Amino acid sequence: MNVTRHFSDTRTGEGRVRFLIQAGRVRLMAEGPGWRQDSTHATLEEAATFLAVVPGLSQTLYEEALNDLERQTQFDGAA
């Protein structure tokens, strides 16, 4: 069975960014008014780096998503 884990989920008035872990890969899903991105990456770092070049993604949503990802990474590592 292939279980998907929501690693982080950021929502603002400008859109939504999710980092999902599935089968050892990271799925990046991002969307906002008039745009959508869905891609798969080998690592969280690779997905976060790719997020920087997603067309339509605002700077504010990008920064919030990275902050949420960093908080979740710290929390996940403390468990």
N, C-alpha and C positions, 0 to 999 in steps of 0.2 A: 504494500500500500504506500502511496506517495502522499505524505502529509505536508501541507503548506503551513508555515509559521509566519505570522505577521510580525516582523521585526520592529518596524516603526511605521506610523501612519500620521502624516502631517496634513492638517486641513486649515486653510485660510480662506478669506473671501476671494482670493485670486486663483484657488485651485487646490489640488490634493497631490501628495507624493507618498507612495508606499514602497517600502523595501520588504520583500517577502523572501523567505528561505524555503527552498524546495529541492529535495534530492541533492543537497550539497551545492546548489547554485543559488544565485541571488537574482530575483526578478524585480526589476524596477518598473513601477507603474506610476505614471504621472499624467494629470489631466487638468485642464482649465478651459475657460471659454474659448472655443474655436481651435483647440489643440489637444493632442493625446500622444503619449509615448508608452510603449510597452517593449521592454528589452530584457535579455537575460545576460548575466555576467558571472565570472568565476568567483569574484570576491565582493564584499561590501565596499572595499576601497575602490575597486574598479567601477562599480555601479555609481558611487558617490562622485567620482571623477567624471564619469559620463554625464551625470546630471547637469554639470556646468554648461554643457553645449546643447541642451534640449531646447529647440526653438519654441518660443512662446512663454517659457518659464520666467517669471519675474525674479528680480534679485531678492525681494523680500521672501517669497516662497522658497527659493533656493537656500537662503540663510536659515530660515526656520526648519527646513527639512534636515539640513546638516546639523543644526543644534539638537534636534530631536534624535537624530541618529547617534550623535556623540553621547547624549544622555543615556540612551538605551544601551549603547556599547559599554559604558561604564557600569550601568546597573547589571547588565547581563554578565559582565566579568566578575562582579562582586558575589554572584550567587554561588 
